[in-house]
Amino acid sequence: MNTHTHRLPTVGVIVTHNSQEFLPELLASISNQTQQLDQLIVIDDRSTKKTTSMLSEHGIIPTRAISVATHITTRIAQNFQQGVRQAPPNSVVILGDHDDVWRPDRVEHQVRAFERAPMLAMLASDGQVNEMETLRTTFPIPVNWSAMSKKKQFTYTLRHSIATGGASAIRPANFKDVNVPEDWIHDRWWSLAATAQGRMALDTKIVIDYRISPEQQVGLDTANQGADPLTWLSGHARSAGVSAVKASEIMKLVIRARG
């Protein structure tokens, strides 16, 4: 066990739904971290008793999801927001999908990134998909990201999905507004919001083993890498039903990025 003392509260947030097949390996990987979480919050979205019983066997009492949204991205985002709101205000929140496995040094690596950069809002790391591919195969990042201006970083983020929630961590206190608008998935919106503030960090450290299940509704297969900002925005509007009013939400970020 690594005894590194960290001043920031460290909280894991997992959202589950009928995850009994994956939970044992996930929970074991969280327990085997070189730096332990201070708290693990599990939001359960109306799973069967098989899932809730398995969580109980591991000493975890999940919080029932309160979202009743029918749109899948909105529902997932609201579930994660519910977990984030339960975390201490100044904590580092390690986000996790219910079907992935955390590498042993994930928490230590991501917490130290926030300790080195106190104003950081979000860190998006990498994950192993299979023997040949990582998440960065689908979500490539510029090698000169840290040297790019805030405006250029934001333009790139509009064109490309740069963050997968299951491999990311956030510090809610460093967002101007951590709330995710309806019809947006949490990781996509948070990456845009953090980049607009100039508080987004990317790395190629593999922190999870990413698993794709047949029931997966949001993930690699739904990534939309538009050719330009307008193409991405129009494609997102069609797929998520974003109205002109909703499009105005991202324009606020555009203005912030230019500031």
Secondary structure, DSSP 4 states (H G I P E B T S, - for coil): ------SS-EEEEEEESS-TTTHHHHHHHHHT-SS--SEEEEEE-S--HHHHHHHHHTT--PEEP----SSHHHHHHHHHHHHHHHS-TT-EEEEEETT-EE-TTHHHHHHHHHHH-TT--EEEEEEE-SSS-BHHHHS---TTGGGS-HHHHHHHHHHS----GGGEEE-GGGSS--PPPTT--HHHHHHHHHHHTT-EEEEEEEEEE----TT--SSGGG----SSHHHHHHHHHHHHT--HHHHHHHHHHHHHHH-
